[in-house]
């Protein structure tokens, strides 16, 4: 079995500080609205204690939350994490795939950061582990679209985020990130020129409180998930409305409905469906 270290506050803080250093290096400007919807800052853990959180946010039972993040690029999650870190020194625990956890380099980092791994065959164990952590007071971060939306509009979301929150009795905090996809996304690798002084816009929506009955993929869960999708899209619309960078006509990073060069929602659905069988065929069992 490959080596997997225990969760480490020191390692998590190293990763966060690396992200902050890169943001400073490229002079990336992060503009946030809706910060009043974030949970109030919690007390810090005793830095001399043996808890895995060290001097980060103290985990208090009953004060967990699901942080639902839009997924247009490969760095959206990082900007959401930096937002929560600067607000309350929170360590977000992400749901990550087994494929990523099995990677020789990423696997130990995922383990040291304390993330939750979703297995190949079933996500039941990961779901139960996430609910337990939410009840314990952790913040669990989920990308409910379950894949990058190449149309740069919020695509259909999975019900897991609302079901976890309902079962654990915690709110869902919608976080919409716009502009990070310009730095790195599908078919567009990282470019230092694009990253230099790049703006990134974040909007935090009002927390969503769910009834405990929404625990199965029922009509209630589907309706609550669609409401979450609409809230995330409204946050994206707000970010686009005052985004400081004005796109050229046909810019690849803008949605088709706004004159951009991204695929339309209909084309995105067709491309996703065509890609589905190839992904399934290549997935390890």
Secondary structure, DSSP 8 states (H G I E B T S, - for coil): --------HHHHHHHHHHHHHHHHHTT-EEEEE-GGGS-----B--TTS-STTTTSB---TT--EEEEE--SSSSHHHHHHHHHHHHH---EEEEEEHHHHTSTTHHHHHHHHT-EEE-SS-SHHHHHHHHHHHHHT-EEEE-TTSS--TTSS-----SHHHHHHHHHT-EEEEEEEESGGGTSBTTB---HHHHTT-EEEEEE---B---TT--SSSHHHHHHHHHHHHHHHHHHHHHHHT-SS---TT-TTS-GGGT-SS--HHHHHHHHHHHHHHHHHH---
